[in-house]
Amino acid sequence: MKSENKFKIIAKTSYGLEEVLVEELKQLGVKEIEVATRAVIFEGTKETLYKANLWLRSANRLLVPIRTFRIKDAEDLYSKIKNIAWEDIFNIDQTFAIDSTVFSEIFNHTKFAAFKTKDAIADRFRGKFDKRPDVDTDQPHIRINLHINKENECTVSLDSSGDPLFKRGYRDSRSLAPIKEDLAAGMILLSGWDKNSNFIDLFCGSGTLLIEAAMIACNIPPNINRAVFGFMNWKSFDEPLFDEVVDLALDEEIDFKFKIIGIDNDARVMGMSRANIEAAGLTDKIELHKKDFNDFEAPQLKGVIVCNPPYGERIGENVDDLYTAFGDNLKTRYDGWNAWMISSNMGALKKVGLRPSRKIKLFNGSLECRFMKYEMYKGTKKIHKLQPQND
């Protein structure tokens, strides 16, 4: 593949998954990595950018900064944005949209900064071609990210991903409480599952954890089936290079010799899970059982459990008994297993009746959660003597 100049790339992620993302980037050959809150910053070439969009499981979008400057007021923002050669980045017949995050006191609200940016870009094109490109906030060809901090430093970036990277394209059916694909993958990677043992989700819902586990186990790039990435609409897009990256990725798939098992007692939700697994092309990799987790006999070969049980967020839903039964089930059936569960219900988590060996703070959407690890030992080693690690 061709060697090129490196440029800065910002990978956005969820809180608590930053170190997981660092490890993923190291596997792609990235060496110098800076960790921020909900983001990881690194340098790479076009090849790195294409690979990262294809392979990163715990990232939700990849931004490429094109200009950083300090601003004095709204008109200063307008003139500096207008000074960027946008015609070298995209064509006048392409649509664009601005995503903005603004902490500066110059602007009363984020939308005004985005409005000034949009006008500056449109006026740049009008000045050169006597015509302006259209804005499309839903499915733009070009997504531009504007970030202005409290010190009035402005960073303008191109969004190389387009749709968020958690939109893998397989999840058409949604359960009432879906977990996003990037968080599901991040949880599995945090669990330390070595892919040389069984994987079980005792509350599989619409199957997201199962699908992400199967893609990890078989070394399938999470976004291999995505039709469009944002960078494909840039004038600098190198299609032969991208095709080469995809071809190499397709050769990376490996066989998985253990089981990935999903259990759920809701027939409607189980139907969604089947549809999503089929859409992901993973029907032969995943085993589903419609039954209560208490009625499922654990496989003899040990492994890891990762699950996202109900949190009791819905009116009238009490999950205390469910969490108690989950803990009892682990004690009686899963000696030698590592079990992980995520929940925002701190009170119900105490009902599990086991001392976690790790607690990791994560967010499922806007809900602050704890991702808990329970190490199930056989024999005399008492779980309650383990001291939890807080991450």
Residue pairs with C-beta under 8 A, 6 or more apart in sequence:
1 47
1 241
1 244
1 245
2 47
2 241
3 45
4 45
4 46
4 47
5 45
6 43
6 44
6 45
6 48
7 43
7 44
7 45
7 64
8 41
8 42
8 43
8 64
8 65
9 41
9 42
9 43
9 44
9 48
9 49
9 52
9 62
9 63
9 64
9 160
10 39
10 40
10 41
10 62
10 63
10 64
10 65
10 157
11 21
11 25
11 39
11 40
11 41
11 42
11 52
11 56
11 59
11 61
11 62
11 63
12 38
12 39
12 59
12 60
12 61
12 62
12 63
13 20
13 21
13 38
13 39
13 40
13 58
13 59
13 60
13 182
13 186
14 38
14 58
14 60
14 182
14 183
14 186
14 362
14 363
15 37
15 38
15 361
15 362
15 363
16 186
16 360
16 361
16 362
16 363
16 371
16 391
17 58
17 182
17 183
17 186
17 190
17 362
18 35
18 36
18 37
18 38
18 39
18 40
19 35
20 58
20 186
20 189
20 190
21 40
21 56
21 58
21 59
21 186
22 33
22 35
22 40
23 189
24 55
24 56
24 57
24 58
24 59
24 189
25 33
25 40
25 42
25 52
25 56
26 33
28 48
28 51
28 52
28 55
28 56
29 48
30 42
30 43
30 44
30 48
32 42
32 43
33 40
33 41
33 42
34 40
34 41
34 42
35 41
40 59
44 52
46 236
46 238
46 241
47 241
47 245
49 62
49 64
49 160
49 231
50 229
50 231
50 241
50 242
50 245
51 245
51 249
52 59
52 62
53 62
53 160
53 161
53 165
53 223
53 229
53 231
54 221
54 223
54 224
54 245
54 246
54 249
55 221
55 222
55 223
55 249
56 62
56 165
56 222
57 182
57 185
57 186
57 189
57 212
57 215
57 216
57 222
58 182
58 185
58 186
58 189
59 165
59 182
60 161
60 164
60 165
60 166
60 180
60 182
61 159
61 160
61 161
61 164
61 165
62 159
62 160
62 161
62 165
63 145
63 157
63 158
63 159
63 160
64 157
64 158
64 160
65 155
65 156
65 157
66 84
66 89
66 156
66 157
66 158
67 80
67 84
67 155
67 156
68 153
68 154
68 155
68 156
69 80
69 153
69 154
70 151
70 152
70 153
70 154
71 77
71 80
71 104
71 106
71 148
71 152
71 154
72 152
73 106
74 106
74 107
74 112
74 113
74 116
77 106
77 113
77 116
77 117
77 120
77 148
77 154
78 116
78 117
78 119
78 120
79 120
80 154
81 116
81 117
81 120
81 121
81 156
82 120
82 121
82 123
82 124
84 121
84 124
84 156
86 121
86 124
86 125
87 124
87 125
87 128
87 129
88 235
89 142
89 158
89 234
89 235
89 236
90 96
90 133
90 141
90 142
90 233
90 234
90 235
91 133
91 235
92 125
92 129
92 131
92 132
92 133
93 133
94 133
94 141
94 142
94 233
95 133
95 134
95 135
95 136
95 139
95 140
95 141
95 142
96 118
96 121
96 133
96 134
96 135
96 136
96 140
96 141
96 142
96 143
96 144
97 135
97 136
97 137
97 140
97 142
97 143
97 144
98 114
98 117
98 118
98 144
98 145
98 146
99 114
99 143
99 144
99 145
99 146
99 159
100 110
100 111
100 113
100 114
100 117
100 145
100 146
100 147
100 148
101 110
101 145
101 146
101 147
101 148
102 109
102 110
102 113
102 146
102 147
102 148
103 148
103 149
103 150
104 113
104 148
104 149
104 150
104 152
105 150
106 113
106 148
106 152
107 113
107 148
113 146
113 148
114 146
117 144
117 146
117 156
118 135
121 133
121 144
122 132
122 133
122 135
123 132
125 131
125 132
125 133
126 132
141 233
142 158
142 230
142 233
142 234
143 158
143 159
143 162
143 230
144 156
144 157
144 158
144 159
145 155
145 156
145 157
145 158
145 159
146 154
146 155
146 156
146 157
147 154
147 155
147 157
148 154
148 155
158 230
158 231
158 234
159 230
160 229
160 230
160 231
161 229
161 230
161 231
162 228
162 229
162 230
162 232
162 233
163 226
163 228
164 182
165 182
165 222
165 223
166 180
166 181
166 182
166 183
167 181
167 226
168 181
168 211
168 222
168 223
168 225
168 226
168 280
169 223
169 225
169 226
169 227
169 279
170 211
170 225
170 276
170 277
170 279
170 280
171 178
171 181
171 206
171 208
171 211
171 276
171 279
172 275
172 276
172 279
173 206
173 271
173 272
173 275
173 276
174 206
174 272
175 205
175 206
175 269
175 272
176 314
177 205
177 308
177 310
177 311
177 313
178 205
178 206
178 208
179 205
179 208
179 209
179 308
179 342
179 364
180 208
180 364
180 365
181 208
181 211
181 212
181 222
183 362
183 364
184 208
184 209
184 211
184 212
184 308
185 212
185 215
185 216
185 222
186 362
187 209
187 306
187 308
187 340
187 342
187 362
187 371
188 199
188 209
188 212
188 213
188 216
188 306
189 216
190 340
190 360
190 371
191 304
191 306
191 338
191 340
191 373
192 304
192 338
193 199
193 213
193 216
193 303
193 304
193 306
195 216
195 217
195 256
195 258
196 258
197 258
197 301
197 302
197 303
197 304
198 258
198 259
198 260
198 261
198 299
198 301
198 302
198 303
198 304
199 210
199 213
199 217
199 258
199 259
199 260
199 261
199 303
199 304
199 306
200 260
200 261
200 262
200 263
200 298
200 299
200 303
200 304
200 305
200 306
200 307
201 209
201 210
201 213
201 261
201 262
201 263
201 305
201 306
201 307
201 308
202 263
202 293
202 296
202 305
202 307
202 309
202 326
202 329
203 263
203 264
203 293
203 307
203 308
203 309
203 310
204 210
204 262
204 263
204 264
204 270
204 273
204 288
204 307
205 264
205 269
205 272
205 273
205 308
206 269
206 272
206 273
206 276
207 262
207 272
207 273
207 274
207 276
207 277
207 286
207 288
208 276
209 262
209 306
209 307
209 308
210 260
210 261
210 262
210 273
210 277
210 286
211 276
211 277
211 280
211 282
211 286
212 222
213 260
213 306
214 220
214 256
214 260
214 280
214 282
214 285
214 286
215 221
215 222
215 280
215 282
217 256
217 258
217 260
217 285
218 253
218 254
218 255
218 256
218 285
219 252
219 253
219 254
220 252
220 253
221 249
221 252
223 229
224 246
224 249
224 250
225 280
225 281
231 237
232 239
232 242
256 285
258 301
258 303
259 287
259 299
259 301
259 303
260 285
260 286
260 287
261 286
261 287
261 288
261 289
261 299
262 273
262 286
262 287
262 288
262 289
263 288
263 289
263 291
263 292
263 293
263 296
264 270
264 273
264 288
264 290
265 290
265 291
265 292
265 293
267 290
270 288
270 290
273 288
274 283
274 288
277 283
277 286
277 288
289 296
293 325
293 326
293 329
294 325
294 329
297 333
298 333
298 334
298 337
302 336
302 337
303 337
304 337
304 338
304 339
304 340
305 330
305 334
305 337
305 338
305 339
305 340
305 341
306 340
306 341
307 339
307 340
307 341
307 342
308 341
308 342
308 364
309 319
309 322
309 323
309 326
309 341
309 343
310 317
310 319
310 322
311 319
311 343
311 344
311 345
311 348
311 367
311 369
312 318
312 319
312 320
312 345
312 348
313 344
313 345
313 367
319 345
319 348
320 347
320 348
320 351
321 351
322 348
323 343
323 345
323 348
323 349
323 351
323 352
324 351
324 352
324 353
326 341
326 352
327 351
327 352
327 353
327 354
327 374
328 353
330 337
330 339
330 352
330 354
330 374
330 376
331 353
331 354
331 376
334 376
335 376
335 377
335 378
336 376
336 377
336 378
337 376
338 373
338 374
338 375
338 376
339 373
339 374
339 376
340 371
340 372
340 373
340 374
341 349
341 352
341 371
341 372
341 374
342 362
342 364
342 369
342 370
342 371
342 372
343 349
343 369
343 370
343 372
344 364
344 367
344 368
344 369
344 370
346 370
349 370
349 372
352 372
352 374
354 374
354 383
354 384
355 374
355 383
355 384
355 385
355 386
355 388
356 372
356 373
356 374
356 386
356 388
357 373
357 374
357 375
357 386
357 387
357 388
357 389
358 371
358 372
358 373
358 388
358 389
358 391
359 370
359 371
359 372
359 373
359 388
359 389
359 390
359 391
360 370
360 371
360 372
360 373
360 391
361 368
361 369
361 370
361 371
361 391
362 369
362 370
362 371
363 369
374 383
375 383
375 386
376 383
377 383
